[in-house]
Amino acid sequence: MTTISKVMPNAQNTEYAVLSLMLKHSNNITLLSDLTKEDFYDDRTAAIFESIRYLSLQNFKRVDVNTVTDYVNKISSKVIGQKAIQEIHDMAVHSDKLEEFKKVLKEKTGERKLLKSAEAIQLVSFDDTLTFDEKVAKSSTLLTNIQSTLEDKTKTYAEAKISVIEYIKHKKANPNDTLKFGYFPLDYITGGIPNDFIVIAAMSGLGKTAFITNVAEKISDSGHKVLVFSAEMNAEEVVMREIQRGTGLQVNNMRTGNISDNELRMIESFVPAKNIDINDASNMDVDRLCSIAKISVMKNKTKIIFIDYIQLLTTSKHRNDTNEQMKYIANQLKALSKDLGIPVVALAQFNKEAGKSLDRKPEIGNLRDSSQIAMNAGLIVFIHRADFFDKDIAKDKSHPQHGLVELIVAKNRYGIANTSAWVKWVANRAQFVDTTADFVVPDFDGAKKPLATGFKKKAQVAVVTNEDDETPNW
């Protein structure tokens, strides 16, 4: 039977080794600058670390055994003798082990945080004021937030410039690495799908779910892993729609079983997208969603996340203020995209005022909880169809706007905004397709204008060289 030690995880000899290097060479103080006091488990080594750091930051003339001994005994509640610090100084360690030492200390810090999180999860589990889903969400957040708290995101401009150059070189060498919507005019305007929080919005019935599933399938076909959170439809309904796009068989007939033997064979032989995972849990807590997404990225290398739709997400925060709840949800999705470095695409609904303008075209103010969503989104696209509102256009298949979809780029931090891309809607397949190369954009007054965008087609680390006990004589 395994016995669990009650001593918190630590690497004491590594702590001594790091301090030894800091005492010997001032440049090592800089190289270890991302370590903090909490990375040292022993109160005495933590105090010595703080003393060396303080003296170096004050540009003290000498950071050595004597000056450190004097200062550490001013700030430490425990007496730390000069002999002990001298023994640490004299340890046989080499600077080429710096990164290994740092990695060990950071891992031990993480392990201690894991144990503290486990204790917190116990308290959450016994809290009878929380529902089961709330307990799961809180517990998941406690665990998934550990990694981000261990990483220091601070960069100098020079470091950021190096990252920019590496990014550009990668994109030049791998032009197909950027995710695309799969519709040329929209990709032309946006430069593809940015790694940001993205909102796709439309009136109910205009095909916003169909649009993101079309996009998800295109991305899946290009070999990238996709995760879809579908709070509105279950996984089977989503797949039915994919079968409709691939075969032309209607969803209503599949739902009722009104399918011939030949059609059933078509369905049986249909190959669905291989790289799409669907989570169809209802009343999804946004913190739980973020936890599932982070696990999916780590485990499956997921490249993009779709949410259908944002107003169906829940949170236990700000129960009495729906505006604050939506603000929290939007903030969490924005942070999720930033932390994971992948696009998070959410569908959104319009409020009751949408569609009341003269040309029925939506604006950002038509978004439900618009200020909270719009402030966080890097890209907002509206789906608009004239034939959805005008019965005459809907009936006249020869009308230039029949089946025509305007994708209005209402906000775009990465390029042109307040412009439109145009695609076609194929109703019997619930599918969006590119327009042809000779397409011109019809205006409401009957005039036509050319399409402005155009078309062109873990290993164990030895932390000391001496196997003998390196504990100093305190």
Stockholm file with secondary structure:
# STOCKHOLM 1.0

chainA/1-474         MTTISKVMPNAQNTEYAVLSLMLKHSNNITLLSDLTKEDFYDDRTAAIFESIRYLSLQNFKRVDVNTVTDYVNKISSKVIGQKAIQEIHDMAVHSDKLEEFKKVLKEKTGERKLLKSAEAIQLVSFDDTLTFDEKVAKSSTLLTNIQSTLEDKTKTYAEAKISVIEYIKHKKANPNDTLKFGYFPLDYITGGIPNDFIVIAAMSGLGKTAFITNVAEKISDSGHKVLVFSAEMNAEEVVMREIQRGTGLQVNNMRTGNISDNELRMIESFVPAKNIDINDASNMDVDRLCSIAKISVMKNKTKIIFIDYIQLLTTSKHRNDTNEQMKYIANQLKALSKDLGIPVVALAQFNKEAGKSLDRKPEIGNLRDSSQIAMNAGLIVFIHRADFFDKDIAKDKSHPQHGLVELIVAKNRYGIANTSAWVKWVANRAQFVDTTADFVVPDFDGAKKPLATGFKKKAQVAVVTNEDDETPNW
#=GR chainA/1-474 SS CCCCCSSCCCCHHHHHHHHHHHHHCHHHHHHTTTCCGGGCCSHHHHHHHHHHHHHHHTTCSCCSHHHHHHHHHHHCSSCCCHHHHHHHHTCCCCGGGHHHHHHHHHHHHHHHHHHHHHHHHHHHHTCTTSCHHHHHHHHHHHHHHHHHHHSCCCCCHHHHHHHHHHHHHHHHHCGGGSCCCSCHHHHHHHSSCCSSEEEEECCTTSCHHHHHHHHHHHHHHTTCCEEEEESSSCHHHHHHHHHHHHHCCCHHHHHHTCCCHHHHHHHHHCCCCSSEEEECCSSCBHHHHHHHHHHHHHHHCCCEEEEECGGGCBCSSSTTCHHHHHHHHHHHHHHHHHHHTSCEEEEECBCTTTTCSTTCCCCGGGBTTHHHHHHHCSEEEEEECHHHHCHHHHHCTTSTTTTEEEEEEEEETTSCCSEEEEEEEEGGGTEEEECCTTCEEECTTSCEEECTTCCCCCCCCCCCSCCSCCCCCC
#=GC SS_cons         CCCCCSSCCCCHHHHHHHHHHHHHCHHHHHHTTTCCGGGCCSHHHHHHHHHHHHHHHTTCSCCSHHHHHHHHHHHCSSCCCHHHHHHHHTCCCCGGGHHHHHHHHHHHHHHHHHHHHHHHHHHHHTCTTSCHHHHHHHHHHHHHHHHHHHSCCCCCHHHHHHHHHHHHHHHHHCGGGSCCCSCHHHHHHHSSCCSSEEEEECCTTSCHHHHHHHHHHHHHHTTCCEEEEESSSCHHHHHHHHHHHHHCCCHHHHHHTCCCHHHHHHHHHCCCCSSEEEECCSSCBHHHHHHHHHHHHHHHCCCEEEEECGGGCBCSSSTTCHHHHHHHHHHHHHHHHHHHTSCEEEEECBCTTTTCSTTCCCCGGGBTTHHHHHHHCSEEEEEECHHHHCHHHHHCTTSTTTTEEEEEEEEETTSCCSEEEEEEEEGGGTEEEECCTTCEEECTTSCEEECTTCCCCCCCCCCCSCCSCCCCCC
//
